[in-house]
């Protein structure tokens, strides 16, 4: 593949149009290298510990449900944990969660992948991310743009591991679902925070929240600026958000929210070992490359109690995303404009059936994505890529006896693709049938066990079907610019136990296996997106424990993942690139007294094959351990804090790519710090 082709494909991943999925092979050569309403207790389940009653989740079923009644590995990051954490953004916060492998691709906090259950370079396309139930995954290879949701706007995060939620949400949920739930107004409060530190970092945030009669409101704004650890790795993220909740009657809730972000990021590029030795880890191989992304959305919703234990919910949203990438190193510029329209009506019925406590949900999901792409290689010609998704689902829960909950679900989803350019006019329709079944058995108030089976899937995204570079004539593509692909389908099995010693201590243990057919990936041999001619298997164990000892709260986790290509003409028996076999996480919060507290988190990521090294021809990318800490002093409505990142000053790279037998790295920052002041009114 020509050097030009590789550089372009890489810049798109980092600019928010493409991701580690196929374009990852590109990374090296150029070196650019819902919550709805108040949680209510399920009357069909017996009482358990106070902690379990507090931990209600909405993501697993689309309605409030007690965590310990769900047949899946579910975790919640609370507002208290968010406030105490060292994290500056959501991906940093997710690092300390067992079973989540977070990678900062460029090392400048601008482009992340979050991997649940070992999907490696396709993680962003197999992890569904929601904000208040609204999906924020892009319809192209860019996956999730985490910069569109600043951490200061987040109240809690719910994480569902595994493909079980594919029945509820559809596409992209093969690995799991992350639902980010934002603050809503209660009593009046306002605050500002200013932080500064290494690499000319300056972060400012502010918020106002409250309620007036039947109206709740929340406003927030932030700016994050940094020159970056490496040359040409500076970033600036500007964000505004607003949320209204209105309760005109006891049986009616209306909501309206919106957000705007303007994100600029420089692209420092990848470095080979020889370039690091000759220059330094902070060197940039593409000193003039950058991206600029504007993204805004408007979302409206309603929830109506229809009486007779029946509720109706409706959410609808509009999103506009404009992305520009400028690469002087390649004499290249591109613009991508994407409009997304979505609507999700659903009915929820809570009525006994034949004397059994019953909960039934059925609904419909519609999403339309319309992307227009221009680039100077194509003489400013416009390529139109469209995708329309239609999903119908039903989900049923029964409680046949005290302590036992049975659940089944079914979904039919269809996607219509349209490709329109000067030389191509193509259309394709794909569809899939999904189902899930699970059982949860509560042995007593402290112990429960569960088992579930689910069928997950993902459709190809827009630029997996259409390769603009083939149309431009800059790539060797045996099938031309258009490549028709099959849906990727997986069978997901999992079993686990949850044990609560008391309200402050407990543990979770989970086993899973995912068998996937027709997995969609970028084949470095053919330089095309392909369905794998064979099968992949992901087998693993997830273990986490938490406790509170006097003034110390801590949580530890361990995950083992065996991700392997078990059947393929070329890669049988090889490990899937980018997936570590072992990963440890730890986090803790110590109340020192006198208003002082100390928080810390650490992550160990084991060795893993370089991205795109399906042949496993190179030695594995080295393991690393990163330790961060936060010292905080709080007095009344004021707090002062110091964040210390990479305390051991380790030299490591979270992200690395193989191409042509050469290892390429994106060096991660060494020791750095942030000091800040926050005031709440």
N, C-alpha and C positions, 0 to 999 in steps of 0.2 A: 504494500500500500504506500502511495507517495507520502512524503513528509508533510506536504500541504494538507492532504486529507486528514492525517492524524491530528495535526494542530487544530483544525477546524472542529473536528468531532470533540476534542477535549474542551475547547473553550465553551462549547454549548452545554456540556455537563456542568461546568462551573458557573455558567451564566444563568442557569435555570431553565435551559431548554433540553439538555440531555443529561444523562446520569451515568453512573458507573456501569450501566448495562451494556453496552456494546461499544460504546464510545469510550469505554475505559481503555481499550487497547490503544486508543488515541492519546491517552494521557501522557505518554512518555516522549515520543519522538520530538515533538516540539517543545516538550517540557512545560507546556502550559499545564510546558508540561501539559351530653345535651341535657345537659340536664334540663328537665322540664318540671317546673313546679316543686313543691316541697316533697321530700322523701316520705313515703308512708310505709308502715310495717305490713308485711304480707300476712294476712290473717290465717293463711293456710299452713304456716310453719310455727312450731312451738318456740317458746321463748329461749333465748340463749344469753350469752354474756353481754354486758353493757357495751363492750367494744364492738361486738358484732352488730348490735342494734344501731350503733352510730355509723357503721361502714356500709351505707347503702350505695349501690352503683346503678347507673342507668344504661351504661354502654352495652352490656351483654345481652339485654333484652329490649332496649329502647323505652323502658319504663322503670321506675324505681324498684330495685330488687335487693334483698339482703345478700351480701357477698358470699356468705357461707352456704347459700342454697344453689349456687351456680356450679355446674359440672365442668369447670375450667380453672386454669391457674390465673387468678385475677389479683391485681394489686392496685392500691390507691395511694397517691402522693397528696398529702393534705396541705392545707394552707400553712400550718405550723412548720411542716418540713420544708416547704418552699422558702419561707421567711428565714429559716435557720441555715439554709444550704449555701455553699460557696458558688453555686451556679450563676452565670450571667445570662443564660438563655435556656430554653427548654431542653435541647439535646444534652447540654452539660448536666442538667438535672436528672435526665434519664440514665446517665452512665452508672449511677449507683444502684440501679434496679437489676436484680438477678434475671438473666436471660435476655438482656438487651445489650447488643454490641454497637456502640456509637463510634462513628469515625468522622473526624473533621478532615475532609478531603484535602483542602488546600492549606490547612493550618492557620486560617485567619478568621474562623468563626463565621464564614459566609456560606459554606456548602457542606451539609452533613448527610450521612446516611445512618439510619437507625434500623438495625437488623434484629428481627425476632425469629429465633429458631433456625438460624444458619442458612439464609439464602444468599449470603455473600454479596457479589457485585450487583445482583438484582434485588437487593433488600428493599430499596425505595419503591419498587413496583409491587412488592408482596407484603408491605406494611401499610395498612389504611390509617390515615390520620384525620381526625375530625376535630372541629372546634364547635362546641355546643351542638354536636350532631351533624354539622355541615362538613362535608368532605373537602379537604384542601389539597389532596393529591392532584397534580396536573395531569392532563390527558396525554402528555408526551413523556419523553424519557427523563425529564427533570425531576419527576417524583414530587417530593414535598419541599416547598420553600419555607424553612423554619423561621426565616427572618420576618415573615409576615405576622407572627404572633409573639410580641415581646413578653418576657416573663412577668413583668409588672402587672399585666392584665389577667393573669391566671389565678384562679381560686383553688382548683384541684385538678388532678390528672388521673384518669382511670385507664388501666392497661389490661387488655384481654389477650392472652397468649394463645396461639393456635388458630386453626381455620374455622372454629365453631361459629364465629360471627359472620362468616361468608353468607349464611342463609339470611341473616338480618340485614346486611349492608351490601352484599354483592361483590363486585370486582375489587381487586387489590388486597383482600383480607386473608390471603393464604397463610401468612406468618402470624398475623394478629392485628389488633386494632388498638390505637391510642386515641382517647377522647379527651381533649383539653376543654375544661369547663371554666368559663370566665366569671369574674366578680359580678354580682348584682347589688344594687343599692339596698341598704337597710337604714340604720340611723346615719345622720350626716357625718361624714368624715372626709378629710382631705389630707394630702401629703405631697412632699417633694423629696427627691433624693438626688445627690450629686456625688459622683465618684470619679477618681482620676488615678493614673498610675503608669505602669510600664508602657513603652511604645507610644507615648503621647496620647494615652487613652483618656477620654473624657466622656462620661455617661451622665445624662440628666433625664429624670423621669418625674412625672406629676400626675395626680389623679384627684377626682372629686366624685364622691358617691353619696347617695342618700335617698330619701323618699319624701313625697308630698301627697298625703292622702292615699289615693289608690294607685299612684304612679311611683315606680322605683326607677332610678336613673344611675348611670355610671359613665364618667368621662375619663379618658387617660391619654397621655402623650409621652413620647420619649425620643431621645436622640442618642445614638451610640457612635462614637468616633474613635478610630485607632489608626495609627500609622502601620501597625502590624509588626510581627516578629521578623519577617523577611523583607528584603527589598521588593518593592512593588506589591505589597500585600495589604495596603491600607483599605479600610472599610468605613462607610458611614451609613447608618440605618436610621431613618426617620419614620415615625409611626404615630397615628392618631386612631383612637377607637371610641365608640359610643354605644351605649346599650340602654334601652327603655323596656320596662315591663309594666303593663297596665292591667288592672283588675276591675273592670266596670261592673261586674256582678260576681256573686259567689261561685257561679258555675262557668265563668269565662275568664281566660287569661289571654292577653294580646302582647306580642313582643316585636320590637324593631331594633336591629343593631346594624352597625356598619364599621368599616375600617379602611384605612389608607396607609400604605407604606411606600417609601421611595428608598431603594437600596442600591448603593454604589459599592462595587468591590473590584479591587485590582486583582490580577491573576499572576501569581509569582512563578508558576510553572514547576515541573518536576526536575530533579537533579539526579544524575548518575553518581555512583561512588567516586569516580574520577573527578567529576565536577566539584563535588563537595571537598575533595582533597585539594584541588587546585585553587578553588575560590574559598567558599565557606558554606556552612549550613544555611546562612541567611541570604545567599546569592539568589538572584532571579535570572531565569533563562529567557524570560519574555518581559522586558522592562517597561513596555508601553501598553500592554494589553489590559482591558478593563471591561466591565459590564455595568449596565444601569437598568434597573427594573422598577417599574411602577405597578402597583397592584392595589385594587380596591374592590370592596364587596358591599352589598346591601342584602340583609336577610330579614324576612318577616315571618311571623308564626302566630298560631293560635291554638288554644286547647279549650275544648268545650265538654263539660259534663252533661251528657244527654239524659241522665237519669237511668234507673234500672241497671246500675252498675256498668254503664257504657260510657266511654270517652272517645272523642274524636280529636286528633291532632293533625296539624298541617304546618309544614315548613316550606318556604320557597326562597330562593336566593339568586342573585345576579353577581357575577364576578368578571372583572376586566383586568387582564394582565398584559402589560406591554414590556417587552424585553429587548434590549439593544446590546449587542456585543461588538466591540471594536478591537481588532487585533492588528496593529501596525506591523508586527513581526511577520504577518502573513499577507499584508496588503488586503485585509479582509474585513468586511462589516456585514452584519445581518440584523434584521428586525423581525420579531415575532409578536403578533398581536393575537391574543386568545380570549374569546368570550365564552363564559360558562353560564348556563341557565339550569336550575335544578328545582324540583318540587317533590315533596314526599308526604302524601296524605296517609293516615292509618287510623284504624279503629281498635280499641282495647276493651275487651269484655271480661268482667270479673263476676261470673255466676256459677253456682254449683251445677254439676251435671251428674245425674243419677246419684246424688248424694255425695259426690266427690268434689272437693274444692278445685276450682278450675280457673285458668287464666289464658285467654286467647287473644292473639294479636294478628291482624292481617292488614296488608297495605300495599302500596305501589310506590316505586321510585323512578323518577325520570330525570335524565341529565343530558344536556346537549352541549357539545364542545365544538367551537368553530375557530380554527387557527389559520391565520394568514402569514406566510413566511416570504420574505424577500432577502436577497443577498446580492452583493456586487459581482460575484462570480457568474450569477445567472442573469446578468445585465438588468438587474432590478425587476425581473419577472416575478409575478406573484404566484405562489403555490398555495392552494386552499385544501386544508385537511379537516374533515368533519367526522364526528362520532356522536351517535345518539344511542343512549342506553335506556332500556325499559326493563324494570324488574318487578315481579309480583311475588309476594311472600306471605306465608302463614306460619305462626309459631304458637305452639300449644304447650301449656304446663298443667300437670295434674298432680294432686297430692292424695294418693290412694290410702295412706295411713300416716299417722304421726311420725315425723322424722324422715319420710321418704318423699322425694320429689322426682317426677318423671317429666322429661321434655322431649318434644319432637318438632322438627321444622322442615319446611320445603320452600324452595325458591326457583322460579324460572326467570332467566335473564337473557335478553337479546341485545346485541350491539350491531348498529348499522354504520359502516364506514364508507366515506366518499372521498375520493382523491381527484382534484381538479387542477390541472396545470396546462401549459401551452402544448405539451406533448403527451399528456396522460389524462384519461377520464375513466376512472375505475370505481367500482362499488363492490362491497362485500358485506354479507350478513353472517354473523356467528351467534350461536346460542348455547346455553348450558342449563342443565337441571341439577340443582343442589339439594342436599338433605342433611339433617343432623339428628342424632338421638343421644340422650344422656340421662344418667341417674345419679342422684345425690342421696346418700344415706347418713343421717345424723345419728351416731351411736349414742351420744349424750351431749350435754351442753358444752363440752370441751373438745369433742372429737367428731369429725365427719370425713367421709370418703366419697369419691366420685369416679365415674368413668363416662367417656363420651366417644362417639365416632362422628366424623364430619367429612363432607366432601367439599373441598375448596377449589378455587380456580382463579385465573386471571386472563383477560383478553389482551391481545397485543395493544400497545399504545400507538399513537398516530405515526411517530417517526420510526417505529419498528417496521411498519408496513411500507413506508415511503422514504427512500433515501435520497435526499436532495442532491447529495454529492455525486451519486450515479447519474442523475439527470444533468448535472453540470459537466460531467465527463472527467471528473478528477479521481474516480475510484474504479478499481476492477470489481465489477459486480456481474457475476454470471447470469443473474436473473433480471438485470436491469434495475431501474429505479423502484419498481413496485415488486414487493415480495409478499405473497399471501401466506399467512401463518394460521395455525390451528390454535384454539384455546389451550392453555396449560391447565391440567387437572390434577388434583392431589387427593389422596386418602389420608385422613388425619386421625390417629388413635391417641388417646391420652387417659391416664389414670393417676389419681393423686389422693393425698390425705392432708387435712388441716387440723392442727392441734393447738388449742389455746390453754396454756397453763393457768393463766388468770387474765385480767383485763390488760396487763402490761407485757405479757410474755407469750410467745408461741412459736410455731414453726410450720412450714409448708414443704411438702415433698411431692414432686410430680415427675412422671415418666411419659415420654411422647415418642411417636414414630410418624413420620410423614413420607409417604411414597408418592412420587410425582411422575406423571407421564407427559410427554410433549413439552417439557420445560423450555421456556423461551429464553434464549441467551445469545450473546454475541460471540460468534465462532471466530477466533483469531486465525484459523486456517483458511476459511473462505472469505473473511472480511465482511460477513453478512449476519444479520439477525436470523436465527434459525430456531426451529423446534428440535430439541435433542432427540436423535434417533435412538431412544432407549429409555432408561428409568434412573431417577435419582432417589436416594433414601437419606433421610435425616433422623437419627436416633439419638435420644438424649435424656438427661436427668437434670432437673432444676430443684435446688435446695435453698431455702432461705429461713432465717431465724431472727427473732427480734426480742428485746427485753429492756426493762428499765430497772436499774440498780441504784436506788436512792436518787442521786441527782444526775445519773448518767443514763442516757438512752442510746441504744446502738442496734444496728442491723447488719447481718452478714449474709452473703450469698455465694453459692458455687454452682456453676453450670458446666456440664460435660456434653459436648455435641460431636457426634460422628456423622459428618456430612460427606456422602460418597456417591460417585457415579457408579451404580451397580450394573448397568448394562448399556453399552455404547460401542459402535465399531472402532472408535479411536481411543476412548478414555475409560474403559471398564476398569474398576478398582481404584481409580484416582480420587483424591480428595477434592472437594469443591473449593475453588479459590476464595480467599478472603474470610474463611470461617475458622476461628480458633477452636481447638479441641477443648481447652480449659480456660475458664474465666472466673476470677474471684472478685467480689465486691464487698466493701465495708463502708459503713458510715456511722457517725456518732455525734451526740450533742451532750456536752457537759456544762451544767450550771455551776459556775465557779463561786458564785455569791457576790454580793455587793453590786449587782447589775451586770456582772461580767459573765460571758458564756464563750465556750470554745466548740466549734463544729469542725469536723474533719470527714473527708471521704477519700477512698483509695480504690483503684481498679488495677487488677492484673489481667492482662490479655496475653494468652499463650501464642506460640508460633503458629503461623498459618501460611498457606501458599499465596504467592503474589497474585493480585488480580490479573486475570486473563491467562494464568499459567495452568490451563486445564490438563496439560501433559505432565504437570508436576516435574518439569525438567530442571528447575532452579531450586536451590536450597530454600527452605521456608523463610519468610520474613520473620525477623527476631521478635521475641516476646518483649513486653515492657510492663513497668509498674509506675503509675502516676499517683502522687499523693498531694492533696490540697487541704487547706485549713482556713478557718475564718474565726478571728477573734472579734468579739462584739461587746460594746458597753451600751446599756440602755438606761436612760433616766427619764422618767415621765414620758413625754411624747417625743423625746429625741433619742437617737442612737448613733453611735460612731462605730465603724467597723474597718477591719483590715483583712483583705483576702490574699492569701499566699498560695500561689499555684505552682505545681511541680516543685515541691519542697526539696526533693533530692537532687534537683538540677540535672535530671536524666536527659541524655541525648537519645531520642527515639523518633520514629515516624509511625503515625497511626495508619497511614495509607501508603501503599506501594504497588507498582504496576510492572509487569513483565512484558517485554516486547523484543523480538529478535534475539532472545537469549541474554538480554541485558536487564539488570535490576534498576528500577527508577523509583525515587523517593520524594515524598513531600514532607520535609522535616517539620516536626512539631515544636512549639515554643519551649524554651528552657525556663528556668525559674523566672517568675514575674509576679507582680503584686498590684493590688488595687486598694486605695483607701477611700472611704466615703462617709457621708453624713446624711441622715434622713430625719425629717421632721414630719410629724403627724399632728393634725389639728382636730 
